[in-house]
């Protein structure tokens, strides 16, 4: 059945993305599906059935006449687009997620850079400590910069994705879309752990504060723990989105005006709201929440309280979405 | 082997489909299956031909489409004939009787 689906998608890939064309595609697929199912029931093998269905399918130019799209059939719309192959697509995902890991690592090194200075200051006060502290500080920063430059230059080879119009075929798009969905939970897990680490550094600080304090603990260990936790947290947050945005970039390559530009939304589809007032409210929802959060936080400086806005906002958003959103019409 | 004349049959795809729809509302694959069975495998309509006929006749108001959940649980588009469709079908039948009558006179047996 997948073979039929991709046969049809590739036939339609360069046609204009209009409701009429989408309807033709979906109805032709119904017919092919019905025929295929009944051939299988008659005892035909899968590839045999696929062969028969495709050979009896007919010619797209016939449909083009009735749909008034003669000009599009045969003339390739994506002809000037650089085709991104299956292998390239996967290489890009890999490179992009490596790149985000490297950037995360670089940021981590930057955040960790003052630690040695603080520790050595306590352990070996005086010139020696200063020298060690400052040299490791600059050493770490230099390493971070080296990583940024190296990783950035590795990504240069993918610049064409943004500069040149590109396209991907249906099978690749379909596969990428499924992978993106699978990756969603990993992404969320990284993000949550990252955010938690950024928020929870207060706990070890508080515990260390209660312990009978030596200068080593209060002046070196406690701040170090904070830097390490925040650093790893930030790194995870940066890393979490790398792979996902690679998928999004690839899936949005195709010309939006052709059927192939619709590959992405065959599964996802943006949310539309049934009620116009709700739609207006939702379009400014997140900026408003952000404003409220910042205003409240800066006015009161109760940062430990104000974060509650975010979980609340998410719950309200979910409720509104569940009640007013219309399932994007799947054709 | 002699094959069916695609030029002639093209003008009568609509008639064939309307005949089947006048019996009962139906959907794409069922219609193509019936055409094949009734013609005793002599005529097999292609999917693209069938869909363009549906599309054209719906625009002309000869048939109407509606969707229904099929026995396999998927949504399927069904077609039914309209008053105008029945009218058009009758005209085509008359046209064919006349055509056949004329051509027959020139056929050697």
Contacts between the chains, C-beta under 8 A, distances in Angstrom:
chain1	res1	chain2	res2	distance
A	24	B	51	6.1
A	24	B	55	7.1
A	27	B	28	6.5
A	27	B	51	5.9
A	27	B	54	7.6
A	27	B	77	5.5
A	28	B	47	5.6
A	28	B	48	7.1
A	28	B	51	5.7
A	30	B	27	7.3
A	30	B	28	6.2
A	30	B	29	7.5
A	30	B	74	7.5
A	30	B	76	5.6
A	30	B	77	6.6
A	31	B	28	4.0
A	31	B	29	5.0
A	31	B	32	7.1
A	31	B	47	4.9
A	31	B	50	7.0
A	31	B	51	7.3
A	32	B	47	6.5
A	33	B	74	7.6
A	34	B	27	7.6
A	34	B	28	7.0
A	34	B	29	3.4
A	34	B	30	7.7
A	34	B	76	7.9
A	35	B	29	5.4
A	35	B	32	7.6
A	35	B	47	7.8
A	37	B	72	7.2
A	38	B	29	7.3
A	38	B	33	7.5
A	56	B	44	6.4
A	56	B	46	6.0
A	56	B	47	7.0
A	57	B	46	6.4
A	57	B	47	5.1
A	57	B	48	6.5
A	58	B	46	3.0
A	58	B	47	5.5
A	58	B	48	3.3
A	58	B	49	5.6
A	59	B	46	7.6
A	59	B	48	5.8
A	60	B	48	6.4
A	62	B	46	7.7
A	62	B	48	4.6
A	62	B	49	5.9
A	62	B	52	5.1
A	63	B	48	5.2
A	63	B	51	6.0
A	63	B	52	5.2
A	63	B	55	7.5
A	65	B	52	6.8
A	66	B	52	4.2
A	66	B	55	4.6
A	66	B	56	5.1
A	67	B	55	7.0
